[in-house]
Amino acid sequence: MKRLYRSKTNKIIAGVCGGIAEYSNIDPTIVRLLWLLFSLIWGTGLVAYIIAWIIIPEEP
């Protein structure tokens, strides 16, 4: 069973985007750019990132 974790190896701030990219099998740069785009358009990206940082566990 596949689980979502924050990445330890592919992280810039907390590993949230890297973990989502590993879970989805896509390039982490694409996830980071999409997260930035959503942050600029709707303005809730920073809050969502902090919530994801708290909720998503780190890789064992």
mmCIF file of the N, C-alpha and C atoms, coordinates in Angstrom:
data_MODEL
# 
_entry.id   MODEL 
# 
loop_
_atom_site.group_PDB 
_atom_site.id 
_atom_site.type_symbol 
_atom_site.label_atom_id 
_atom_site.label_alt_id 
_atom_site.label_comp_id 
_atom_site.label_asym_id 
_atom_site.label_entity_id 
_atom_site.label_seq_id 
_atom_site.pdbx_PDB_ins_code 
_atom_site.Cartn_x 
_atom_site.Cartn_y 
_atom_site.Cartn_z 
_atom_site.occupancy 
_atom_site.B_iso_or_equiv 
_atom_site.pdbx_formal_charge 
_atom_site.auth_seq_id 
_atom_site.auth_comp_id 
_atom_site.auth_asym_id 
_atom_site.auth_atom_id 
_atom_site.pdbx_PDB_model_num 
ATOM 1   N N  . MET A 1 1  ? 0.842  -1.180 0.000   1.00 0.00 ? 1  MET A N  1 
ATOM 2   C CA . MET A 1 1  ? 0.000  0.000  0.000   1.00 0.00 ? 1  MET A CA 1 
ATOM 3   C C  . MET A 1 1  ? 0.888  1.246  0.000   1.00 0.00 ? 1  MET A C  1 
ATOM 4   N N  . LYS A 1 2  ? 0.557  2.167  -0.868  1.00 0.00 ? 2  LYS A N  1 
ATOM 5   C CA . LYS A 1 2  ? 1.327  3.396  -1.020  1.00 0.00 ? 2  LYS A CA 1 
ATOM 6   C C  . LYS A 1 2  ? 0.827  4.445  -0.025  1.00 0.00 ? 2  LYS A C  1 
ATOM 7   N N  . ARG A 1 3  ? 1.781  5.090  0.691   1.00 0.00 ? 3  ARG A N  1 
ATOM 8   C CA . ARG A 1 3  ? 1.413  6.124  1.659   1.00 0.00 ? 3  ARG A CA 1 
ATOM 9   C C  . ARG A 1 3  ? 2.114  7.421  1.307   1.00 0.00 ? 3  ARG A C  1 
ATOM 10  N N  . LEU A 1 4  ? 1.505  8.521  1.671   1.00 0.00 ? 4  LEU A N  1 
ATOM 11  C CA . LEU A 1 4  ? 2.063  9.838  1.428   1.00 0.00 ? 4  LEU A CA 1 
ATOM 12  C C  . LEU A 1 4  ? 2.914  10.246 2.619   1.00 0.00 ? 4  LEU A C  1 
ATOM 13  N N  . TYR A 1 5  ? 4.182  10.555 2.348   1.00 0.00 ? 5  TYR A N  1 
ATOM 14  C CA . TYR A 1 5  ? 5.109  11.022 3.369   1.00 0.00 ? 5  TYR A CA 1 
ATOM 15  C C  . TYR A 1 5  ? 5.803  12.280 2.877   1.00 0.00 ? 5  TYR A C  1 
ATOM 16  N N  . ARG A 1 6  ? 6.281  13.090 3.830   1.00 0.00 ? 6  ARG A N  1 
ATOM 17  C CA . ARG A 1 6  ? 7.166  14.197 3.466   1.00 0.00 ? 6  ARG A CA 1 
ATOM 18  C C  . ARG A 1 6  ? 8.521  13.601 3.137   1.00 0.00 ? 6  ARG A C  1 
ATOM 19  N N  . SER A 1 7  ? 9.140  14.083 2.092   1.00 0.00 ? 7  SER A N  1 
ATOM 20  C CA . SER A 1 7  ? 10.403 13.530 1.628   1.00 0.00 ? 7  SER A CA 1 
ATOM 21  C C  . SER A 1 7  ? 11.566 14.015 2.490   1.00 0.00 ? 7  SER A C  1 
ATOM 22  N N  . LYS A 1 8  ? 12.479 13.112 2.805   1.00 0.00 ? 8  LYS A N  1 
ATOM 23  C CA . LYS A 1 8  ? 13.712 13.487 3.502   1.00 0.00 ? 8  LYS A CA 1 
ATOM 24  C C  . LYS A 1 8  ? 14.809 13.848 2.513   1.00 0.00 ? 8  LYS A C  1 
ATOM 25  N N  . THR A 1 9  ? 14.788 13.221 1.352   1.00 0.00 ? 9  THR A N  1 
ATOM 26  C CA . THR A 1 9  ? 15.868 13.411 0.385   1.00 0.00 ? 9  THR A CA 1 
ATOM 27  C C  . THR A 1 9  ? 15.566 14.492 -0.644  1.00 0.00 ? 9  THR A C  1 
ATOM 28  N N  . ASN A 1 10 ? 14.316 14.725 -0.943  1.00 0.00 ? 10 ASN A N  1 
ATOM 29  C CA . ASN A 1 10 ? 13.941 15.648 -2.001  1.00 0.00 ? 10 ASN A CA 1 
ATOM 30  C C  . ASN A 1 10 ? 13.165 16.816 -1.416  1.00 0.00 ? 10 ASN A C  1 
ATOM 31  N N  . LYS A 1 11 ? 13.830 17.579 -0.550  1.00 0.00 ? 11 LYS A N  1 
ATOM 32  C CA . LYS A 1 11 ? 13.116 18.672 0.090   1.00 0.00 ? 11 LYS A CA 1 
ATOM 33  C C  . LYS A 1 11 ? 13.888 19.973 -0.011  1.00 0.00 ? 11 LYS A C  1 
ATOM 34  N N  . ILE A 1 12 ? 13.130 21.056 0.000   1.00 0.00 ? 12 ILE A N  1 
ATOM 35  C CA . ILE A 1 12 ? 13.724 22.388 0.036   1.00 0.00 ? 12 ILE A CA 1 
ATOM 36  C C  . ILE A 1 12 ? 13.394 23.040 1.379   1.00 0.00 ? 12 ILE A C  1 
ATOM 37  N N  . ILE A 1 13 ? 12.128 23.030 1.758   1.00 0.00 ? 13 ILE A N  1 
ATOM 38  C CA . ILE A 1 13 ? 11.739 23.597 3.056   1.00 0.00 ? 13 ILE A CA 1 
ATOM 39  C C  . ILE A 1 13 ? 11.363 22.472 4.016   1.00 0.00 ? 13 ILE A C  1 
ATOM 40  N N  . ALA A 1 14 ? 10.271 21.789 3.745   1.00 0.00 ? 14 ALA A N  1 
ATOM 41  C CA . ALA A 1 14 ? 9.810  20.742 4.663   1.00 0.00 ? 14 ALA A CA 1 
ATOM 42  C C  . ALA A 1 14 ? 9.625  19.392 3.988   1.00 0.00 ? 14 ALA A C  1 
ATOM 43  N N  . GLY A 1 15 ? 9.768  19.325 2.680   1.00 0.00 ? 15 GLY A N  1 
ATOM 44  C CA . GLY A 1 15 ? 9.617  18.064 1.970   1.00 0.00 ? 15 GLY A CA 1 
ATOM 45  C C  . GLY A 1 15 ? 8.208  17.735 1.544   1.00 0.00 ? 15 GLY A C  1 
ATOM 46  N N  . VAL A 1 16 ? 7.285  18.686 1.681   1.00 0.00 ? 16 VAL A N  1 
ATOM 47  C CA . VAL A 1 16 ? 5.894  18.436 1.316   1.00 0.00 ? 16 VAL A CA 1 
ATOM 48  C C  . VAL A 1 16 ? 5.763  18.228 -0.190  1.00 0.00 ? 16 VAL A C  1 
ATOM 49  N N  . CYS A 1 17 ? 6.285  19.143 -0.982  1.00 0.00 ? 17 CYS A N  1 
ATOM 50  C CA . CYS A 1 17 ? 6.182  19.019 -2.445  1.00 0.00 ? 17 CYS A CA 1 
ATOM 51  C C  . CYS A 1 17 ? 6.958  17.806 -2.948  1.00 0.00 ? 17 CYS A C  1 
ATOM 52  N N  . GLY A 1 18 ? 8.113  17.535 -2.357  1.00 0.00 ? 18 GLY A N  1 
ATOM 53  C CA . GLY A 1 18 ? 8.885  16.354 -2.737  1.00 0.00 ? 18 GLY A CA 1 
ATOM 54  C C  . GLY A 1 18 ? 8.143  15.072 -2.428  1.00 0.00 ? 18 GLY A C  1 
ATOM 55  N N  . GLY A 1 19 ? 7.463  15.035 -1.294  1.00 0.00 ? 19 GLY A N  1 
ATOM 56  C CA . GLY A 1 19 ? 6.675  13.861 -0.930  1.00 0.00 ? 19 GLY A CA 1 
ATOM 57  C C  . GLY A 1 19 ? 5.486  13.657 -1.848  1.00 0.00 ? 19 GLY A C  1 
ATOM 58  N N  . ILE A 1 20 ? 4.824  14.748 -2.201  1.00 0.00 ? 20 ILE A N  1 
ATOM 59  C CA . ILE A 1 20 ? 3.695  14.651 -3.126  1.00 0.00 ? 20 ILE A CA 1 
ATOM 60  C C  . ILE A 1 20 ? 4.188  14.177 -4.495  1.00 0.00 ? 20 ILE A C  1 
ATOM 61  N N  . ALA A 1 21 ? 5.337  14.669 -4.924  1.00 0.00 ? 21 ALA A N  1 
ATOM 62  C CA . ALA A 1 21 ? 5.892  14.262 -6.211  1.00 0.00 ? 21 ALA A CA 1 
ATOM 63  C C  . ALA A 1 21 ? 6.275  12.783 -6.204  1.00 0.00 ? 21 ALA A C  1 
ATOM 64  N N  . GLU A 1 22 ? 6.883  12.311 -5.132  1.00 0.00 ? 22 GLU A N  1 
ATOM 65  C CA . GLU A 1 22 ? 7.238  10.893 -5.041  1.00 0.00 ? 22 GLU A CA 1 
ATOM 66  C C  . GLU A 1 22 ? 5.984  10.021 -5.024  1.00 0.00 ? 22 GLU A C  1 
ATOM 67  N N  . TYR A 1 23 ? 4.955  10.462 -4.337  1.00 0.00 ? 23 TYR A N  1 
ATOM 68  C CA . TYR A 1 23 ? 3.702  9.715  -4.271  1.00 0.00 ? 23 TYR A CA 1 
ATOM 69  C C  . TYR A 1 23 ? 3.036  9.647  -5.646  1.00 0.00 ? 23 TYR A C  1 
ATOM 70  N N  . SER A 1 24 ? 3.124  10.747 -6.409  1.00 0.00 ? 24 SER A N  1 
ATOM 71  C CA . SER A 1 24 ? 2.474  10.831 -7.713  1.00 0.00 ? 24 SER A CA 1 
ATOM 72  C C  . SER A 1 24 ? 3.372  10.391 -8.863  1.00 0.00 ? 24 SER A C  1 
ATOM 73  N N  . ASN A 1 25 ? 4.630  10.094 -8.586  1.00 0.00 ? 25 ASN A N  1 
ATOM 74  C CA . ASN A 1 25 ? 5.612  9.701  -9.604  1.00 0.00 ? 25 ASN A CA 1 
ATOM 75  C C  . ASN A 1 25 ? 5.785  10.768 -10.682 1.00 0.00 ? 25 ASN A C  1 
ATOM 76  N N  . ILE A 1 26 ? 5.915  12.034 -10.249 1.00 0.00 ? 26 ILE A N  1 
ATOM 77  C CA . ILE A 1 26 ? 6.198  13.129 -11.173 1.00 0.00 ? 26 ILE A CA 1 
ATOM 78  C C  . ILE A 1 26 ? 7.392  13.920 -10.649 1.00 0.00 ? 26 ILE A C  1 
ATOM 79  N N  . ASP A 1 27 ? 7.878  14.830 -11.462 1.00 0.00 ? 27 ASP A N  1 
ATOM 80  C CA . ASP A 1 27 ? 9.033  15.641 -11.098 1.00 0.00 ? 27 ASP A CA 1 
ATOM 81  C C  . ASP A 1 27 ? 8.658  16.627 -9.982  1.00 0.00 ? 27 ASP A C  1 
ATOM 82  N N  . PRO A 1 28 ? 9.471  16.722 -8.934  1.00 0.00 ? 28 PRO A N  1 
ATOM 83  C CA . PRO A 1 28 ? 9.154  17.640 -7.836  1.00 0.00 ? 28 PRO A CA 1 
ATOM 84  C C  . PRO A 1 28 ? 9.110  19.109 -8.263  1.00 0.00 ? 28 PRO A C  1 
ATOM 85  N N  . THR A 1 29 ? 9.854  19.466 -9.287  1.00 0.00 ? 29 THR A N  1 
ATOM 86  C CA . THR A 1 29 ? 9.837  20.848 -9.755  1.00 0.00 ? 29 THR A CA 1 
ATOM 87  C C  . THR A 1 29 ? 8.450  21.227 -10.274 1.00 0.00 ? 29 THR A C  1 
ATOM 88  N N  . ILE A 1 30 ? 7.781  20.308 -10.913 1.00 0.00 ? 30 ILE A N  1 
ATOM 89  C CA . ILE A 1 30 ? 6.422  20.564 -11.410 1.00 0.00 ? 30 ILE A CA 1 
ATOM 90  C C  . ILE A 1 30 ? 5.474  20.799 -10.239 1.00 0.00 ? 30 ILE A C  1 
ATOM 91  N N  . VAL A 1 31 ? 5.590  19.981 -9.197  1.00 0.00 ? 31 VAL A N  1 
ATOM 92  C CA . VAL A 1 31 ? 4.729  20.154 -8.018  1.00 0.00 ? 31 VAL A CA 1 
ATOM 93  C C  . VAL A 1 31 ? 5.000  21.498 -7.363  1.00 0.00 ? 31 VAL A C  1 
ATOM 94  N N  . ARG A 1 32 ? 6.271  21.871 -7.253  1.00 0.00 ? 32 ARG A N  1 
ATOM 95  C CA . ARG A 1 32 ? 6.613  23.158 -6.634  1.00 0.00 ? 32 ARG A CA 1 
ATOM 96  C C  . ARG A 1 32 ? 6.079  24.326 -7.457  1.00 0.00 ? 32 ARG A C  1 
ATOM 97  N N  . LEU A 1 33 ? 6.188  24.236 -8.776  1.00 0.00 ? 33 LEU A N  1 
ATOM 98  C CA . LEU A 1 33 ? 5.670  25.308 -9.626  1.00 0.00 ? 33 LEU A CA 1 
ATOM 99  C C  . LEU A 1 33 ? 4.152  25.404 -9.549  1.00 0.00 ? 33 LEU A C  1 
ATOM 100 N N  . LEU A 1 34 ? 3.474  24.265 -9.518  1.00 0.00 ? 34 LEU A N  1 
ATOM 101 C CA . LEU A 1 34 ? 2.015  24.279 -9.374  1.00 0.00 ? 34 LEU A CA 1 
ATOM 102 C C  . LEU A 1 34 ? 1.604  24.864 -8.027  1.00 0.00 ? 34 LEU A C  1 
ATOM 103 N N  . TRP A 1 35 ? 2.331  24.499 -6.976  1.00 0.00 ? 35 TRP A N  1 
ATOM 104 C CA . TRP A 1 35 ? 2.025  25.031 -5.643  1.00 0.00 ? 35 TRP A CA 1 
ATOM 105 C C  . TRP A 1 35 ? 2.215  26.547 -5.633  1.00 0.00 ? 35 TRP A C  1 
ATOM 106 N N  . LEU A 1 36 ? 3.271  27.027 -6.269  1.00 0.00 ? 36 LEU A N  1 
ATOM 107 C CA . LEU A 1 36 ? 3.506  28.466 -6.365  1.00 0.00 ? 36 LEU A CA 1 
ATOM 108 C C  . LEU A 1 36 ? 2.404  29.150 -7.159  1.00 0.00 ? 36 LEU A C  1 
ATOM 109 N N  . LEU A 1 37 ? 2.006  28.542 -8.259  1.00 0.00 ? 37 LEU A N  1 
ATOM 110 C CA . LEU A 1 37 ? 0.938  29.103 -9.088  1.00 0.00 ? 37 LEU A CA 1 
ATOM 111 C C  . LEU A 1 37 ? -0.366 29.218 -8.300  1.00 0.00 ? 37 LEU A C  1 
ATOM 112 N N  . PHE A 1 38 ? -0.736 28.159 -7.593  1.00 0.00 ? 38 PHE A N  1 
ATOM 113 C CA . PHE A 1 38 ? -1.958 28.207 -6.784  1.00 0.00 ? 38 PHE A CA 1 
ATOM 114 C C  . PHE A 1 38 ? -1.842 29.227 -5.663  1.00 0.00 ? 38 PHE A C  1 
ATOM 115 N N  . SER A 1 39 ? -0.650 29.382 -5.117  1.00 0.00 ? 39 SER A N  1 
ATOM 116 C CA . SER A 1 39 ? -0.446 30.374 -4.062  1.00 0.00 ? 39 SER A CA 1 
ATOM 117 C C  . SER A 1 39 ? -0.662 31.784 -4.588  1.00 0.00 ? 39 SER A C  1 
ATOM 118 N N  . LEU A 1 40 ? -0.162 32.039 -5.786  1.00 0.00 ? 40 LEU A N  1 
ATOM 119 C CA . LEU A 1 40 ? -0.296 33.380 -6.350  1.00 0.00 ? 40 LEU A CA 1 
ATOM 120 C C  . LEU A 1 40 ? -1.714 33.670 -6.821  1.00 0.00 ? 40 LEU A C  1 
ATOM 121 N N  . ILE A 1 41 ? -2.405 32.662 -7.337  1.00 0.00 ? 41 ILE A N  1 
ATOM 122 C CA . ILE A 1 41 ? -3.754 32.883 -7.858  1.00 0.00 ? 41 ILE A CA 1 
ATOM 123 C C  . ILE A 1 41 ? -4.780 32.996 -6.730  1.00 0.00 ? 41 ILE A C  1 
ATOM 124 N N  . TRP A 1 42 ? -4.795 32.026 -5.834  1.00 0.00 ? 42 TRP A N  1 
ATOM 125 C CA . TRP A 1 42 ? -5.814 32.016 -4.783  1.00 0.00 ? 42 TRP A CA 1 
ATOM 126 C C  . TRP A 1 42 ? -5.312 32.526 -3.438  1.00 0.00 ? 42 TRP A C  1 
ATOM 127 N N  . GLY A 1 43 ? -4.021 32.589 -3.239  1.00 0.00 ? 43 GLY A N  1 
ATOM 128 C CA . GLY A 1 43 ? -3.468 33.169 -2.028  1.00 0.00 ? 43 GLY A CA 1 
ATOM 129 C C  . GLY A 1 43 ? -3.516 32.288 -0.792  1.00 0.00 ? 43 GLY A C  1 
ATOM 130 N N  . THR A 1 44 ? -3.906 31.036 -0.937  1.00 0.00 ? 44 THR A N  1 
ATOM 131 C CA . THR A 1 44 ? -3.987 30.159 0.231   1.00 0.00 ? 44 THR A CA 1 
ATOM 132 C C  . THR A 1 44 ? -2.893 29.106 0.243   1.00 0.00 ? 44 THR A C  1 
ATOM 133 N N  . GLY A 1 45 ? -1.950 29.202 -0.664  1.00 0.00 ? 45 GLY A N  1 
ATOM 134 C CA . GLY A 1 45 ? -0.905 28.189 -0.782  1.00 0.00 ? 45 GLY A CA 1 
ATOM 135 C C  . GLY A 1 45 ? -0.010 28.094 0.437   1.00 0.00 ? 45 GLY A C  1 
ATOM 136 N N  . LEU A 1 46 ? 0.346  29.231 1.029   1.00 0.00 ? 46 LEU A N  1 
ATOM 137 C CA . LEU A 1 46 ? 1.211  29.216 2.202   1.00 0.00 ? 46 LEU A CA 1 
ATOM 138 C C  . LEU A 1 46 ? 0.517  28.553 3.384   1.00 0.00 ? 46 LEU A C  1 
ATOM 139 N N  . VAL A 1 47 ? -0.733 28.872 3.594   1.00 0.00 ? 47 VAL A N  1 
ATOM 140 C CA . VAL A 1 47 ? -1.501 28.257 4.684   1.00 0.00 ? 47 VAL A CA 1 
ATOM 141 C C  . VAL A 1 47 ? -1.661 26.759 4.437   1.00 0.00 ? 47 VAL A C  1 
ATOM 142 N N  . ALA A 1 48 ? -1.963 26.388 3.193   1.00 0.00 ? 48 ALA A N  1 
ATOM 143 C CA . ALA A 1 48 ? -2.103 24.970 2.847   1.00 0.00 ? 48 ALA A CA 1 
ATOM 144 C C  . ALA A 1 48 ? -0.788 24.222 3.035   1.00 0.00 ? 48 ALA A C  1 
ATOM 145 N N  . TYR A 1 49 ? 0.326  24.865 2.696   1.00 0.00 ? 49 TYR A N  1 
ATOM 146 C CA . TYR A 1 49 ? 1.637  24.235 2.862   1.00 0.00 ? 49 TYR A CA 1 
ATOM 147 C C  . TYR A 1 49 ? 1.930  23.978 4.342   1.00 0.00 ? 49 TYR A C  1 
ATOM 148 N N  . ILE A 1 50 ? 1.641  24.941 5.178   1.00 0.00 ? 50 ILE A N  1 
ATOM 149 C CA . ILE A 1 50 ? 1.878  24.786 6.616   1.00 0.00 ? 50 ILE A CA 1 
ATOM 150 C C  . ILE A 1 50 ? 0.991  23.683 7.187   1.00 0.00 ? 50 ILE A C  1 
ATOM 151 N N  . ILE A 1 51 ? -0.257 23.630 6.762   1.00 0.00 ? 51 ILE A N  1 
ATOM 152 C CA . ILE A 1 51 ? -1.159 22.567 7.219   1.00 0.00 ? 51 ILE A CA 1 
ATOM 153 C C  . ILE A 1 51 ? -0.650 21.207 6.752   1.00 0.00 ? 51 ILE A C  1 
ATOM 154 N N  . ALA A 1 52 ? -0.209 21.126 5.490   1.00 0.00 ? 52 ALA A N  1 
ATOM 155 C CA . ALA A 1 52 ? 0.337  19.861 4.973   1.00 0.00 ? 52 ALA A CA 1 
ATOM 156 C C  . ALA A 1 52 ? 1.599  19.478 5.726   1.00 0.00 ? 52 ALA A C  1 
ATOM 157 N N  . TRP A 1 53 ? 2.413  20.449 6.092   1.00 0.00 ? 53 TRP A N  1 
ATOM 158 C CA . TRP A 1 53 ? 3.636  20.208 6.850   1.00 0.00 ? 53 TRP A CA 1 
ATOM 159 C C  . TRP A 1 53 ? 3.305  19.565 8.200   1.00 0.00 ? 53 TRP A C  1 
ATOM 160 N N  . ILE A 1 54 ? 2.230  20.004 8.807   1.00 0.00 ? 54 ILE A N  1 
ATOM 161 C CA . ILE A 1 54 ? 1.824  19.477 10.113  1.00 0.00 ? 54 ILE A CA 1 
ATOM 162 C C  . ILE A 1 54 ? 1.172  18.093 9.974   1.00 0.00 ? 54 ILE A C  1 
ATOM 163 N N  . ILE A 1 55 ? 0.332  17.921 8.950   1.00 0.00 ? 55 ILE A N  1 
ATOM 164 C CA . ILE A 1 55 ? -0.467 16.701 8.819   1.00 0.00 ? 55 ILE A CA 1 
ATOM 165 C C  . ILE A 1 55 ? 0.316  15.521 8.229   1.00 0.00 ? 55 ILE A C  1 
ATOM 166 N N  . ILE A 1 56 ? 1.109  15.755 7.190   1.00 0.00 ? 56 ILE A N  1 
ATOM 167 C CA . ILE A 1 56 ? 1.805  14.677 6.494   1.00 0.00 ? 56 ILE A CA 1 
ATOM 168 C C  . ILE A 1 56 ? 3.021  14.236 7.305   1.00 0.00 ? 56 ILE A C  1 
ATOM 169 N N  . PRO A 1 57 ? 3.114  12.959 7.664   1.00 0.00 ? 57 PRO A N  1 
ATOM 170 C CA . PRO A 1 57 ? 4.271  12.503 8.455   1.00 0.00 ? 57 PRO A CA 1 
ATOM 171 C C  . PRO A 1 57 ? 5.529  12.430 7.596   1.00 0.00 ? 57 PRO A C  1 
ATOM 172 N N  . GLU A 1 58 ? 6.685  12.514 8.268   1.00 0.00 ? 58 GLU A N  1 
ATOM 173 C CA . GLU A 1 58 ? 7.968  12.406 7.580   1.00 0.00 ? 58 GLU A CA 1 
ATOM 174 C C  . GLU A 1 58 ? 8.276  10.944 7.282   1.00 0.00 ? 58 GLU A C  1 
ATOM 175 N N  . GLU A 1 59 ? 9.042  10.721 6.218   1.00 0.00 ? 59 GLU A N  1 
ATOM 176 C CA . GLU A 1 59 ? 9.432  9.360  5.845   1.00 0.00 ? 59 GLU A CA 1 
ATOM 177 C C  . GLU A 1 59 ? 10.103 8.652  7.012   1.00 0.00 ? 59 GLU A C  1 
ATOM 178 N N  . PRO A 1 60 ? 9.775  7.375  7.191   1.00 0.00 ? 60 PRO A N  1 
ATOM 179 C CA . PRO A 1 60 ? 10.460 6.647  8.268   1.00 0.00 ? 60 PRO A CA 1 
ATOM 180 C C  . PRO A 1 60 ? 11.891 6.313  7.876   1.00 0.00 ? 60 PRO A C  1 
# 
